[in-house]
Amino acid sequence: MECNSLKTQVQMDFIDYYKILEIEKTAAEADIKKAYRKLARKYHPDLNPNDKTAHKKFQEINEANEVLSDPDKRKKYDKYGKDWQHAEQFEQNRNTQQNNGNQGSYNESDFSDFFESLFGRTGQSRQAKYRGEDYQAEITVSLLEAMETRQQVLTVNGKNIRITIPAGIENGQVIKLKEYGAPGVNGGPAGDLYITFHILDNKEFKRLGNDIYTKATIDLYTAVLGGEINIETLKGKVKVQVAPGTQFGTKIRLKGKGFPVYKKEGQYGDLYITYEIKLPSSLTEEQRKLFTELSNLK
């Protein structure tokens, strides 16, 4: 996502995050989450690879969610609008003024005066140094994408940052990029960039830790007599021997065929396969006769 930098000029256009997420200002946390997921899927770059407008919209959606999904940031945004990232500095400066005997009232129009006192009219620092705000970003990948180490470019403060996403990233895992957040004030250190990863659900495979769970359907004859079948894994098909007399719900383990272990080269979880048996839907007279004979042998 593209993050807005902390600037010494306060002439930034106001961005209505509520409008971007298509929600009311009174929206509950669950409504924000629901709206974000809906719009993020709609405008995800993977689904709109050649649509620059969709890509920009996706960045705006992530930025809006970053602020509104955080109760503290949302409170600052609702109070200070486009200047919400400077709320703490404003409050500190106001408290200092009051402690020094200046009991004058403050309102929204005083905010620009605060920045003049903070930066000086010429932009020169006259106050204490302040650390820059942290940025929050989200990256959504598929289960298959999370299997491989991959690179992705993020645009932060107008600069492209190429990050490496290690194989085995967990859903909800947060990675910190030190000092890639908003620039500090008066020469203070920059904030950090926190990236939260979301892994999309997969219809065929379920991930639990580093292990993968899936189902395989075998016919009645293979279940009874045994045989060799092809099993689909996250890295292609593998041949598996089915033992004679396999029961419905039998679970087998393929060691090392699961998910890669995060930042541990060459280590993988296991793949667990649960068998489902497909019964024949129609029988010929000869087949019915044979099944009857088998039943009588019982």
N, C-alpha and C positions, 0 to 999 in steps of 0.2 A: 504494500500500500504506500501511498505518497503521504508523508507527514508534513504538516506545516511547521516551519521553524520559528523560533522565538526571535523576533526582530527588534531593533532599536527604534524602528518607526512603527507607529500604532495605526497606520492607514491600511489596515487589512479589511477586506470585505467580510461582512458577517455571513456565516454559513449556517443555515437553519437545519440542524441535524434531525429535528423532528420531521421536517418536510421531506428530507432525503429518505428516511425510513418509512415515510407514509403513515405516521402515527400521530396521535394527539399528545399535547404536552403533559397530559395527566396519565399517560400510558403506564401500566404496571411493568415490573421487571420482566414478567413472563411474556407480555405483549411485545416488548422490545426484542427479546430473544427470538420470538416467533417471526417477527417482521424481518429481522436480520437474516435468519436462515432462508426464508422464502426469497428475498431479494438477492442474497449472495449466490444461491443456486441459479437464479435466473440470469444473472450478469457475470457468472464465473468465466474467466478468460478461456478455460478449457472448452466451454460450450459456445464461446463467441471468439474464436481465434483471430478473425480478421476484422473485428468490429472495435475500432478505437473508442467509439462512444461508450460501448458496453464496458470496456476496460477502465475508462475514467469513472464511470458510474460505480463500478465494483470498488474502486479506491475510495470513493466518497462514502459508500455504504460501510466499508470497514472503519473509516475514520469516525463516522457518526456512531457506530456501535461501540467503538473504543471508548468514547466519552460517555454516552448515555447508559451503557451497561455497568459503568462504575459509579456507585451511589455518590461517592465523594466528588468525582469529576463532574457528574451531572448536576450536583448542587451548585458547584462553582460556575458551571456553564449557564445555568438558569439565572444566576445572580449577576454575573459579569459579562455574559455574552461572548463575543470574540476575544475578550481579554481574560478569559477564565484561567488561562495557564499562569497568569501573574497574580492570582488572587492572594496567595500567601505573602508575596512581597508587599502587596497593597496593605494587607492587614497589619503586617509588621511595621510598615512605615507609619500607618495611622496610629498604632499603639505607641510608637516612639514619640510622635507628635503630641499625643495626649499626655504621656508621662512627663514630657518636658513643659507642660503647662498650657499647651495649645489645645483648648477645648472646643475649637470651632467645629461646626457640623460638616459632614461629608455627604456627598451624593454622587450619582453616576457621572456628573459633569466634572467632578474633581479628579476623575481617574487619569485624564491626560496630564493634569498638573502633577500627579504622583510620578508619572514617567519622566517629566522634566526634572523633578528633584532627584530621580534615580539615575538618569543618564546625563543630565545637564542639557542645555539648549544646543550645545555644539556636539552632543553625542559623547562627551567625555565623562568617564566614570567619576562620581563624587561620593558614592556610597559604598557600603560593604559589598563584598562579592557574594553572589548567590549561585547555587548549583542549578543547572537547567532542569526543566521538567523531564520526567521519563515519558517515553512514547510506548504505546501498546499497539501491536499489530497481530493479525491473524492470518495463517496460511492454511488452506484446505487442500488436502491431497487424498487420492484414492488409496485403498489398501495395497494395490499393486505398486503404486508409486512409492509408498512407504517401505517397500521391500528393498529398494535400491538406493544407494547413495546418489544424490542428485544436487545440481546447482540451481539457484534461482536468484533473479535480480530484484532487489527492492530499491525504490526511490525514496531517499530520506534527505530532507533539507536540500532538495534539488540535485543530489548526487546519487548516482547508481552504485549500489553496494551488492556485490556478488557474494552470496552466502552459500555454504555447503550444508546440505541437510543430510545427516548421517542415516544410513539404513537402520531400520528398527525403531524409528521415532514413535513415541507413544501418543495415543489420542489424549489431548489435553496437556501434553508436555510443554513446558515453557523454556525457551532458550534466551539467555541475556547476551546482548551485544553491548559491551561497555563503551560508554561515551558516544553512542550513536543516537542519543535523544536530542532534546532541544539544547541549543547553545546556552552556556552560562551567562549570567548577568554581571557586568563589570569585571570581566575576566575570570569569572568563576568556572568550575569544571562543567562540561556538558553532562546532561542526563544520560540515562541508558535506554536502550531499545529492548523491550520484552516481546518476544514473538511466541504466540500460542498456536499450537498445531491442532488441527481438527482432521480426523481420518474418517472418510465416508464409509458407511456400512456397505458390506458386500453381500449379495444375495446367496452366493454359494459357500462362502467361507466366513467363519466367525473366529475372531481373534480373542484369546484370553492370555494376556501376558505375551510370552514368546511362542505359545502353542496355538495351532490352528485346528479348528474343528469343521468337519464337513460330512456329508452323507453320500453313500454310493448305493445305487440300486442294482441288484443282481436278480437273475431269473430263478425260477423254482428249481430247474434242473441243475444249475451251477451250485445252488445252495445245498442241494441233496448230494450231488456227486462230486462237488469240488471242481476247481478249474482255475484258469488264468484270466484275469480281467485287466483292463486299462483304467487307472484312476487319474482323474484330473487334479493336479496340484497347482499351487501358485506359480510354479516354474515349469509347467508343462505336464505331460502325461507320464506315468510310471506303471510298470507291470506289477501286479500283485497276485499272489496265489491265494485262492479261496479254499479253505479247508472243507472237506466233506462234512455234511451235517451242520452247516452253518445256520444258526438261528436268527430270526428277525431281531434286530437291535444289538447284534454282536458288534463289539467295538474293537478295532485293532489300532496299533500304533506304528507309524513309520518314523523311526528315530532320525532326527536331523533334517526332516522335511518341512519344518515349521517356519516361523518368522526369524529373521536374523536378530541376534542379540545386539542391542544398542552399543556402539563403539567397541565391540569385541569381534574383531575380524575372524571369520571362519567359524563362528559359533552360531548355532541355530536351535530353535525350539523343536518340538515334535509335531507331527501331523496325526490327528486322531480321526479315524473313519468309522462311521456307524453304518452298518449294513441295513438296507431295507430290501425286502423280497417282493418281487412283482409276480403275482400269481397269473397264470394264463386266463385270459378273459373268455375264451371259447375253446372247446375241445372237439376234435374229430371223434367219430364213433370208435375208431381204433384206439385213440388216446384214452377215451373214457373207459373203454374195456380194460385197458392196461391198469389204469388207476383203480378200477374195481377189483382187479386181481390182487393188486398190492394191498388194498384195504382188507381183502379176505385173508391175506397172509398174516396179517396182524393178529 
